[in-house]
Structures are given as structure tokens and as C-alpha cells.
Amino acid sequence: MIETLPLFHRIAGRPVVVLGEGEAAEAKRRLVERAGGIVVADLNAGIAGGARLAFVAHDRDDAAEADVARARAAGMLVNAPDRPALCDFTVPSILDRSPVLVAIGTGGASAGLAKQLRLRLEGLLPQTLGALAFALGGARGALRRRFPDAGDRRRALDAALAAGGALDPLAETAAGNVEAWLAGAAAGEGGLAEIVLRSDDPDDLTLREARLLGTADHIVHDSRIARAVLDRARADAVRTELGAAPLCRPVNGLTVVLRAPT
């Protein structure tokens, strides 16, 4: 189970309340402005302006608790730096390859850990990743025309974006390959695959098994399969317990049968 639900919230042109003085408050002001939000330094003005997010960075606990309560009563979600018990949401460490954003959070446990993970990833993800995203966005219409079926589109993209694929995101030249790839792109493989697990630990999956599980359209699984393993599947994949329905190959797509360790 995940403890928080990661979301990307559009705030461009919208009011966001930021209360307090000092480094913590200033950091939140910069963050709001970076995302195009309008910083509002007065809670009453924020309420009147329809703000839905608030950062409460007062030094004194009593002042923070009072303004958090007022903001919540007005329907706002609140972040209070260094006061996890008062937070409705936390702010992740952000790796920016706009429009690609990688957000790393620890649920407020350790901002330092999130920062160091981001710094490691900075060296892995090329600056051209954003250009690849824009190129794929611009090709969306052509991609739909080539692959009218959503499953075919997804499998074609999965194959292209995989390690070593025509559009491997870690390759700096990938953004320039989109047009040529689309001209000759083929739908990825469908069919039926079976995975017999060796343990309930998802880290014991082989690379091939993890790829199959992460790209499958339909997961047919033993009722004893650990939740941690099922969580490695696509969130929108159809899931069926073995024995709950006849096992059949879908007209389109990849079906993976998961069996528990013996």
C-alpha cells in the first residue's frame, strides 16, 4: 500500500496562499511562482480569491496550527513545512525535464533522501527527454491514425520506448527519431505468457518477467499472489483471478498468467 497519492496539480494563473517569513516560506513562494501560480500572502485574500492550496510556514506552532485550521475550514489542502502532522500533502523533490517531471517523495520522512535520489537521477536522464515528450505529443494524431486500436498504440510505444528501442528515452537522439519510427512502426506482440513466481518478493522477477507484467493488458492471477507483485502490473490492466472466469486470449493484447510459488 502507498501512503500518499502522487498527483500533478496545475496552478498556473491560480492563487496559492503562502504564509510566513524566512527561508521555508521563501522556498515555497519560489516553487509556486516556478509553476506559474499567483502567490497570495494573506489568508483572507486567498479564501476570497478561491485558493485551493496553502503553504503555512510560520515559526510559531500556535500560529501555524491556527492558520492550518482556518485554511482547511475554507476547503484548502495545506502544507506546513517541518510539521508533518499538519500536512494534507507534501512537496516532492522535482527533477525537471519539462514537460517531463519526476517527483520523488518520502511522505515527509526525509527531504534529504529525496534530494539525493533526485541528484542521482539527474545524471541518468538526458536533457533531451523533454524534447522527446513534445515530439510524441505532436505525433499523437498520426499515431492514432496508424494504430486506431488503443492496445496496438500502447504496445507499439512500449516496444519503441523500451531499453534499446527506437525511442529509448535515455538516448539523446530519441526525439529526432519519432517521425522515422512512426513511418515504419508495428504493433508490439500480443499473445499469452505465463509467469510462475519463485517467491512473493517482486525483486525476484527477472527483467523479462517484469517487462511482461508491466506491459500486459490482462493479468490472470492466482488468488495467492502477493499484492507487492500485482502492484508491478499496469494500473489500468484488466485483472482476473484464476477460476473466476474462463481463461481466453483477448482479441488484441498481451495476457500474462501469474502463478504463486509452489
Residue pairs with C-beta under 8 A, 6 or more apart in sequence:
1 227
3 107
4 89
4 90
4 105
4 107
6 92
6 103
6 105
8 101
8 103
9 53
11 32
11 35
11 36
11 37
11 53
12 35
12 36
12 37
13 36
13 37
13 38
14 37
14 38
14 51
14 52
15 37
15 38
15 40
15 46
15 49
15 50
15 51
16 32
16 37
16 38
16 39
16 40
16 46
16 51
16 53
16 54
16 55
17 40
17 41
17 42
17 43
17 46
17 51
17 53
17 54
17 55
17 56
17 71
17 76
18 25
18 28
18 29
18 32
18 39
18 40
18 41
18 54
18 55
18 57
19 25
19 41
19 43
19 54
19 55
19 56
19 57
19 58
19 67
20 55
20 56
20 57
20 58
20 59
21 57
21 59
22 57
22 59
24 57
24 81
24 82
25 55
25 57
25 81
27 81
28 55
28 57
28 79
28 81
28 91
29 39
31 91
32 38
32 39
32 55
33 39
37 53
40 46
40 49
40 51
43 54
43 67
43 70
43 71
46 54
46 71
46 76
47 71
47 74
47 76
51 76
52 75
52 76
52 77
53 76
53 77
53 78
53 79
54 67
54 68
54 71
54 76
54 77
54 78
54 79
55 78
55 79
55 80
55 81
56 64
56 67
56 68
56 71
56 78
56 79
56 80
56 86
57 64
57 80
57 81
58 64
58 67
61 83
64 80
64 83
64 86
65 86
68 78
68 80
68 86
71 78
72 78
72 88
77 88
77 89
78 86
78 87
78 88
78 89
79 87
79 88
79 89
79 90
79 91
80 86
80 87
84 90
84 107
84 108
87 108
90 105
90 106
90 107
90 108
91 105
92 103
92 104
92 105
92 114
93 103
93 104
93 105
93 111
93 114
93 115
93 117
93 118
94 101
94 102
94 103
94 104
94 118
95 101
95 102
95 103
95 104
95 118
95 121
95 122
95 125
97 125
97 126
97 127
97 129
97 130
97 133
98 130
99 130
99 133
99 134
99 137
100 125
100 129
100 130
100 133
102 118
102 121
102 125
104 114
104 117
104 118
104 121
105 114
106 113
106 114
124 170
125 169
125 170
126 169
126 170
126 171
126 172
127 172
128 172
128 173
128 174
128 175
129 169
131 175
132 167
132 169
132 174
132 175
132 178
134 175
135 175
135 176
135 178
135 179
136 143
136 157
136 167
136 178
138 178
139 178
139 179
139 182
142 182
143 153
143 156
143 157
143 182
144 153
146 182
146 185
147 153
147 156
147 185
147 187
149 187
149 252
151 190
151 217
151 252
151 253
152 187
152 188
152 252
153 187
154 188
154 215
154 217
155 187
155 188
155 189
155 190
155 215
155 253
155 254
156 185
156 186
156 187
156 188
157 167
158 188
158 215
159 165
159 188
159 189
160 166
160 167
160 181
160 185
161 167
161 168
161 169
162 168
162 211
163 170
166 174
166 177
166 180
166 181
166 185
167 174
167 177
167 178
167 181
168 174
188 215
188 254
189 254
190 217
190 249
190 250
190 252
190 253
190 254
191 249
191 254
191 255
192 249
192 254
192 255
192 256
192 257
193 212
193 216
193 254
193 255
193 256
193 257
194 256
194 257
194 259
195 205
195 209
195 212
195 213
195 256
195 257
195 258
195 259
196 259
196 261
196 262
197 204
197 205
197 225
197 229
197 258
197 259
197 260
197 261
198 204
198 261
199 261
200 226
200 228
200 229
200 261
201 226
201 228
202 210
202 226
202 228
202 229
202 231
202 232
205 213
205 229
205 232
210 232
212 254
212 256
213 219
213 229
213 232
213 233
213 256
213 258
214 232
214 233
214 234
215 234
215 254
216 233
216 234
216 237
216 253
216 254
216 255
216 256
217 234
217 237
217 238
217 250
217 252
217 253
217 254
217 255
218 237
218 238
218 239
218 240
218 250
218 253
218 254
218 255
218 256
219 230
219 233
219 237
219 238
219 239
219 240
219 255
219 256
219 258
220 239
220 240
220 241
220 242
220 247
220 255
220 256
220 257
220 258
221 230
221 239
221 240
221 241
221 242
221 257
221 258
221 259
222 241
222 242
222 258
222 259
222 260
223 241
223 242
223 243
224 260
225 258
225 260
229 258
230 239
230 258
233 239
233 256
242 257
242 259
247 257
249 255
